[in-house]
Amino acid sequence: MSPFSVIIDESTDIVCEKHLCVCVRYYNARCNRISSQFLGLISVTSTTSEALYQHLKDYFSSIGVDLRQCFAIGTDGASNLCGAHHSLYTLMKKDIPHLILIKCTCHSLHLACSSHASDELPSNIDFMIRESYSWFHRSSPSYLEIYRLINDGKDPLQLIPLSGTRWLARSSSVKRLLDQCDSLKTHFEMASSSCDRCVVRQLFSMYSDPTNKLYFTFLKPVLDDFEKINLLYQKYEPDQCGLHTELENFTLGMHGRISHPEHVRLDANLNISSIYLPLEKVDFCYEFTEFLTINRQNNAAVTGENLLNKCSTEMPQFLSESLQRAPCLHS
């Protein structure tokens, strides 16, 4: 039997029954190529690392395949599957010392831009996305008239909620809300005069504050770049070497927007403050810079200094998370 790698993922079906999906990749001597194949769906009652490993061993034993022939495991990054301490991977590695761990790049990029990196931004951002979607999800027909009036009779696209599981849903949420920002401001202004709900007044206040729109304008191109590289990894038959090059270029491109040219490399120490460009030299993208300039001219209260500092802190965080979660870049 030839060595093989396994790709596993846990899921819960419509009747709340838990399963562990197992796929294998191996050299197919008959076809003279690497083949991927769905192996089985294991019903599980518990998703602890010990329970999953026992289920996996029992399943391979039942089909007559030696699990010790496995040389690599691919997972989505869940802590019970591949955490550094007491996970399915660490338990397997005790029995298979040469076992290699490969984390899903799509999940890693999603976590890089949607979890820790976004913590630097104000909570207003997520609040506006979440509450705006929630408001319209319950239906508000008056918005359709307002949007058509402002946008030459066109119909608005539905707002997109945040998601903890959908890859880079934040990118689509930000783009959709930014495209409709002026119409949403008008809608909540009118709604606040006839509705006594606190959330409506809060949303009108937030849409009236140009600083919030500036944050969305800053996020849009950054998240667009994450989304583009993520989509490349979702191709059915991608060019593996090309993907590595694209990931390198994506990371170095982000690095170049905030760092001095001589420090733009994958092994740079991001904890050294001297590698970063001064605030006025950082590339925040044209739309952001133009919008900030206009608002500084029209509104003395919008100095942008605090906003620029927050955004400039966010970009190294995006970069650090990307490098940390894509170890292939260091090889």
Order of alpha helices (4+ residues) and beta strands (2+ residues): beta-beta-beta-alpha-beta-alpha-alpha-beta-alpha-alpha-alpha-alpha-alpha-alpha-alpha-alpha-alpha-alpha
